[in-house]
Amino acid sequence: MQQELTTKIWTKRFVSLFLTNLSVFFVFYGLVTTLPLYAVGELQQTDKEAGLLLSIFLLSAIIIRPFLGKTLDVFGKKKLLIIAIVGYFVCTVLYIVLHAFPVLLGLRFIQGIFFSVITTAAAALAADIVPANRKGAGLGYFTMSMNLAVVLGPFVGLLVIQYSSFQTLFIVLSICALVGGILATTIQTNDLPKAVRPTKFSFKWADLLERQALPTAAIASLVAFAYASVLSFLSVYAQEKGLMAIASFFYLVFAAAMLITRPYVGKIYDTKGAPFVILPGIVLFAIGLIQLAFVSGPVLFFCAAFFIGIGYGAVSTSLQTTAVQSTALNRSSYATATYFTLFDIGVAVGSYVLGIIAVQAGYESVYLTGTAALVVVFVLYMLRIVKLKAKKIATAH
């Protein structure tokens, strides 16, 4: 019985947390996919203005995340998770009644704050809940909730607006957010490690960024830069290449590749170590981006989706796990916040820089630039391994 308690991942509370995270990201991806269409079609905005809907969402996330590690420890991860989901739900409901574009931008900024709190709290709770000897597999499984949402959110979102209306979509997403909130209240946290709460609530540098997690998070920011090429520009690129009719299936193949390989990736991480997952993952991700750069038809398009799905899925989840494991258990909130802060910055900078490259040099250059970023990631990670090995040898002597 004790052995089961120390190795079991899919406990009742893990499932509840998994489904809560799935519902939150379902709403996120459902809105990311459809709001630009809503802004252009219903609110008569330009493509550039529609792009602000994601940018301002990311901006609020970047601003708030550094403060979340300390805040979660002081007020409690579960408590803030539930409060943030309530706010997230209210914001989703307000899409039904708020139609002025400037107001919509403000709403996106506020919802981005709640999203940051939810995702950081949920990931930190997952790190606490998963058994120590199965961190790689457990956090990898938890990340599958986001992988599923990548497919389900856009699929349901586009389906609803095709056969019904945006108002119906906002109602569906509101219900989903509500279900996530209800599930969050069922997560038991009484036996989880408690952070030492200070008598005075103040911030110092150590409360904003977890120093031990910073090198890994910095590497992850470059991975996010490369991933921005897929997240922000794939649909436009597919349209340019005459592949728009099958563009939605790219995400299906992408997510399927991540989900199918996830159990093996987690097992290799836990038994052989992070480098055996991250280094091959970087190579596969780069191969996928190169294929995208030179795509000429459906076969290469889906091959790219497959390679990117395996590579990006392996690298991103393994780097997040490494960041959490680099510090003490009671600093999981800080490590998680640091990781996501730099990851969000990578996506935001990538979207902006790669957008300029797309205008100046074309989308092929966008994906080749993403590949170049991954070459830098490979080199930096190899240097990181060498440094850690040298430090270990020096400590042993």
MOFENQUI-V87664 format. One record per helix or strand. SS is the DSSP state (hx for helix, st for strand). FROM is the first residue (numbers start at 0). TO is the last residue. Records with the same first field share a line. If there is no record, write none. Layout:
SS: FROM-TO, FROM-TO
This chain:
hx: 1-6, 11-40, 46-64, 67-74, 76-93, 100-128, 131-162, 165-183, 204-207, 210-239, 243-271, 274-292, 297-324, 328-360, 362-395
